[in-house]
């Protein structure tokens, strides 16, 4: 069984971290669209959130799910860039 960044099970205790389901996570197309509309490369977007390029690529490819809190952080970063 492969392990995924997001789970489809009921939220459970996870060392103080809230687990999330796929429906909570942004879709890969949303991630890519926001990045492209802000003029950021994948590398720069990854740097803004302090994650690796591979992690960012996996989010956009749909191989892993971006945590909703990371999505909120990225939207805040893009909002600051647009000011």
C-alpha positions in Angstrom: 0.0 0.0 0.0 1.5 3.3 -1.0 1.5 6.2 1.5 0.0 9.5 0.4 0.3 13.0 1.8 -3.4 13.2 2.2 -5.7 10.6 3.5 -9.3 9.6 2.9 -9.9 8.3 6.4 -11.6 10.2 9.2 -9.4 12.8 10.9 -7.5 11.3 13.8 -4.9 12.3 16.3 -1.6 12.8 14.4 0.9 14.2 16.9 -1.1 17.4 17.2 -1.4 17.8 13.5 -4.8 17.7 11.9 -5.0 15.2 9.1 -6.9 16.2 6.0 -8.8 14.5 3.2 -8.3 15.0 -0.5 -11.4 17.2 -0.7 -9.6 19.7 1.7 -6.5 20.0 -0.5 -6.3 22.3 -3.5 -6.4 20.7 -6.9 -3.1 20.5 -8.9 -4.6 22.8 -11.6 -5.4 25.4 -8.9 -1.9 25.3 -7.6 -0.4 25.7 -11.1 -2.8 28.4 -12.1 -2.1 30.6 -9.1 1.7 30.1 -9.5 1.6 31.0 -13.2 -0.7 34.0 -12.7 1.8 35.3 -10.1 4.7 35.0 -12.5 6.6 32.6 -10.3 8.6 29.6 -11.5 8.2 26.3 -9.7 11.6 26.9 -8.1 10.7 30.3 -6.8 7.3 29.2 -5.6 9.0 26.3 -3.7 11.5 28.7 -2.2 8.7 31.0 -1.0 7.2 28.1 1.0 10.5 26.6 2.1 9.9 23.3 0.3 11.9 21.4 -2.2 11.4 21.8 -6.0 10.5 18.1 -6.1 7.7 18.6 -3.5 6.3 21.5 -5.6 6.4 19.4 -8.7 4.7 16.5 -7.0 1.9 18.9 -5.9 1.4 20.2 -9.4 1.5 16.7 -10.9 -1.1 15.5 -8.4 1.3 12.9 -7.0 1.0 14.4 -3.5 -1.6 16.7 -1.9 -0.7 20.2 -0.7 -1.8 20.6 2.9 -4.6 23.3 3.1 -2.4 25.4 5.5 0.4 25.4 2.9 -2.2 26.5 0.3 -3.3 29.4 2.5 0.3 30.4 3.0 0.9 30.4 -0.7 -2.2 32.5 -1.4 -0.8 35.0 1.2 2.6 35.0 -0.5 1.0 35.7 -3.8 -1.2 38.4 -2.3 1.9 40.2 -1.0 3.7 39.9 -4.3 0.8 41.6 -6.1 0.9 44.7 -3.8 
